[in-house]
Amino acid sequence: MRESGITLGVVWLKRGLLGAAIAVIALQWANNRIEMVKTYQYSPTPVLPATYYVYHSMATGLREGRIGQVDLLAVRAHANKHEPWAPFERMPRDGPHQWVSFYTLDIGYSFVVELARLAFPTLPDNQLRALALQVLFDAALVLFVYYLFSQWHLGFGLLAAYLYASNGVFYDLVSFPYYYYWDVPLTFFVLGALALAYRRPAESTVWLTSAALALGFGVWLRGSWWPLSLFLCLVAAATPALRKNLLVPVIVFATVATPQVVRSSWLRGELAFTTRAVWHVALVGLGYYPNPYGLEARDEVVFKLTKDKYGVEFPEEDNSAHERAARQEYFSIWRKDPGFVIRSSLGRLKESVTGKTTVLSFLFLSNVAYRILCVIGLVAMVWRGGDRRLLGIAAAGMYAIYVGLTCVFYFVGLAYDNVSQVTLFVMFMGLFDTMLYLGQRAYARFPALGVLAPAASRDKVPSGA
């Protein structure tokens, strides 16, 4: 009787601790997000991207079957109000319109705007809807992060959720609308789906197909998702446990992504995977350091350069001529001074890796210390093997590709510290996981504490990592 009472007390103690942990995570998440949203948005001049009205107009066009088109008259009318909180009112159907295909940016964010409109019809049709959708996804992401890492240990899942809620980059990015934030849930999901497909063989095709859908949507958001998608496909193909289930996911990805290639190629007049500006951004990146070419890390400087030197105007909807001129200028500088271009790229890479151009990931760690611990965590994940090794290799590869390519053309500041920050977080969690594992192994050597030894059933994963 006494033993059953002790057992019941232990059960209630565990439940109490679990409830307390959930409350702490929820409070940490809410406090950080509310504080940053207030900082960025609750003012007469909220923080908004320059393309705020463009994506709204694109979403309006979607309802009329105008995919990727913008009504320039509507965009200018709303911008000229100089009232960022004003709802994006639809122009009368019988009024004047100037619908044009928008080449300068990929059009995936118009889908996000429309989804926010459908999800929150009672909110004003302004940035509040997009913010509400981001916060909703962010809350769901806390649950996904917990679910992913709780596959290794329940307490570890709670720790991961708390650290996600505490990460400065994540709660910063979620606080202003449209681009930058959406790469965060996308990266977490595709990495998590890859690991879960490995760990759960019976559900492997479902998880891989879900990842393929996410990646297919990703290439509509940013061209950078093309090399990342290729890399993750190669990782899955190199993993025997996943290779046999790749046919359906590859077909799904091709079905979702191919229309983006067709649209981009048709608009560019040649094979193209994105219409987004590349060489313009590359020139802006070269202007990040002092140089004799008149370049600065400002868009306006590059626009003026191509206009003065090449006679190229820059209509906001069509960057084709400007991109050709920017590419010509970039390679002109490369031919004259390749050493400067290389030093600039390497310098931006160094600053991106050390984190000088972003906020602290965690207040208790410098950026350099954080990245060193992430490398140690990666080594530990590879050493552990199984789904940990797969997840670590996938995260490290994505980090190298994303940061390397971004720094060739620009640099990874806060705005672009999204994919890279997720991959660092995954490797950082690998460090804690291995510390827990080594602690359990040490305690298991003492018979009285043997109950703390890791349950073998939780570590059973298919071979072939």
C-alpha positions, -999 to +999 in steps of 0.1 A: +000+000+000+028+023+009+046+016-023+015+023-044+012+056-026+048+065-034+043+055-070+011+077-072+030+106-057+058+102-082+033+102-111+017+134-098+051+150-093+060+142-129+027+156-141+032+188-121+067+192-134+055+187-170+027+213-165+052+237-150+076+232-180+048+238-205+037+270-186+073+283-186+077+276-224+043+293-231+052+324-210+087+327-226+073+324-261+044+349-255+066+374-237+093+375-264+069+377-293+046+403-277+075+425-268+091+425-303+058+430-321+051+460-299+086+473-306+084+469-344+047+475-352+028+495-325+039+529-338+028+553-365+057+540-386+056+502-384+085+481-398+074+469-432+092+456-463+094+479-493+072+455-513+044+456-488+018+469-513+032+448-541+023+416-524-011+428-514-018+438-550-006+403-562-029+386-537-058+407-551-049+396-586-050+360-575-087+362-571-091+373-607-068+346-620-039+370-624-010+349-610+021+371-603+005+402-617+004+436-600-019+466-605+006+494-605-021+521-602-035+505-570+000+501-556+008+537-562-025+549-548-020+531-515+017+541-512+008+577-518-015+577-488+015+575-466-007+556-440+009+522-434-020+512-411-046+519-438-064+487-451-055+477-487-088+486-503-096+470-536-099+493-566-133+494-583-136+468-611-148+495-635-121+519-625-086+524-641-061+496-637-026+488-649-020+451-645+015+440-653+035+408-647+059+414-618+094+402-626+115+417-598+106+393-570+093+357-568+056+356-562+053+331-534+046+357-507+014+367-525+001+332-515+010+340-479-009+373-480-040+356-495-038+328-469-037+355-442-067+372-457-087+340-457-075+330-422-083+363-405-111+381-423-122+401-393-088+418-390-080+450-410-066+441-444-031+454-436+000+439-420-019+427-390-033+398-410+002+387-421+015+391-385-013+371-371-006+343-395+031+343-387+024+342-350-001+314-355+025+294-375+052+302-349+030+288-321+025+256-341+063+255-348+070+254-310+048+222-309+067+208-339+101+215-324+089+198-292+076+168-312+107+164-333+132+164-304+109+145-280+115+115-302+148+113-285+137+122-250+106+139-235+126+163-214+148+170-244+118+180-264+107+205-237+142+219-236+142+224-274+108+241-273+121+265-246+153+273-265+133+279-297+111+304-278+142+321-264+162+324-296+166+361-304+166+357-342+134+337-343+114+361-322+129+390-340+120+377-375+084+367-366+077+403-355+077+419-390+056+406-419+062+388-451+097+377-461+125+366-439+104+348-413+088+321-435+121+304-442+122+295-405+092+271-403+100+258-438+135+248-428+125+233-395+098+213-412+119+198-441+147+189-417+123+174-392+104+155-419+137+140-432+146+128-397+111+115-390+110+097-423+142+079-412+130+071-377+095+059-387+099+036-417+061+029-419+055+067-424+086+074-445+068+081-478+043+104-460+070+125-443+092+127-474+062+137-496+053+164-470+089+177-472+087+177-510+055+198-509+072+223-485+103+225-508+081+229-538+065+259-521+099+272-510+111+276-546+082+299-552+094+321-523+131+323-530+155+310-556+179+299-528+156+269-522+166+253-554+202+243-543+189+235-509+162+212-524+188+195-546+211+189-516+183+174-494+173+151-523+208+139-526+210+133-489+178+112-490+191+093-521+223+085-503+205+071-473+194+034-480+165+037-456+150+066-475+161+059-511+134+033-518+107+058-509+118+088-530+098+083-562+065+098-550+082+128-532+103+136-563+071+136-585+053+158-560+082+183-559+084+184-597+047+190-599+047+219-575+080+235-586+078+231-624+052+259-630+077+283-613+104+273-638+080+277-667+068+311-655+104+324-649+117+310-682+088+325-701+092+359-685+130+359-690+131+344-725+156+317-714+158+289-689+155+305-655+146+291-621+137+325-606+130+360-617+144+375-585+173+400-587+207+383-584+233+406-599+218+437-584+222+422-550+257+410-558+267+447-566+251+458-534+271+432-516+304+444-531+295+478-517+295+465-482+333+472-480+352+504-491+360+503-528+371+525-556+340+517-578+315+540-561+295+510-547+277+512-514+255+487-496+224+505-507+200+497-536+197+533-547+234+535-554+233+505-578+201+518-595+219+552-601+251+534-613+233+514-640+213+544-651+243+567-654+267+542-669+244+520-690+214+542-695+191+517-679+159+527-661+144+505-634+107+501-637+097+485-603+078+457-620+106+446-645+143+443-635+154+426-667+174+454-683+188+465-649+198+429-641+217+426-674+235+459-667+243+449-631+257+416-643+279+434-669+292+457-642+299+429-618+320+410-642+337+442-654+349+447-618+358+410-616+380+412-647+397+444-634+401+434-597+393+398-589+412+401-557+387+427-544+357+405-553+372+375-535+383+395-504+348+410-503+331+376-505+354+361-479+350+390-456+312+388-457+315+351-452+336+356-421+312+382-406+283+359-414+299+329-397+309+349-366+275+365-364+287+401-364+259+412-386+230+398-366+215+398-331+226+373-305+209+339-309+209+335-271+216+362-246+238+339-225+262+331-255+282+352-278+277+344-315+312+330-318+308+307-288+274+296-301+288+286-334+317+267-318+292+248-297+271+241-328+302+225-345+308+203-314+271+194-315+274+184-351+304+161-344+284+145-316+254+139-338+276+122-364+292+101-337+258+090-323+246+077-357+211+069-368+186+097-373+209+120-354+236+116-379+212+121-408+198+153-392+232+167-384+246+161-419+215+176-435+216+207-412+254+212-417+251+209-455+222+233-457+242+258-435+272+255-458+253+259-490+230+287-478+257+308-461+283+302-488+261+311-517+245+340-499+279+355-491+291+352-527+262+375-537+255+394-505+259+386-468+239+369-440+226+397-418+195+395-397+173+396-427+188+365-442+197+348-409+168+324-411+178+291-428+212+293-413+198+300-378+176+269-379+204+247-390+226+261-362+198+254-337+196+218-348+233+213-343+232+231-310+205+206-298+228+178-308+252+190-282+226+188-254+214+154-266+249+139-264+255+155-230+222+138-218+233+105-234+267+106-217+251+115-184+227+086-186+256+062-195+275+074-165+245+071-141+237+037-155+270+024-141+255+028-106+229+001-098+208+023-076+205+048-104+201+023-133+166+036-140+181+066-155+198+046-183+184+053-218+155+031-229+168+010-257+134+010-274+136+048-279+169+045-298+158+018-322+161+032-357+166+015-390+202+009-402+217+026-432+224+062-421 
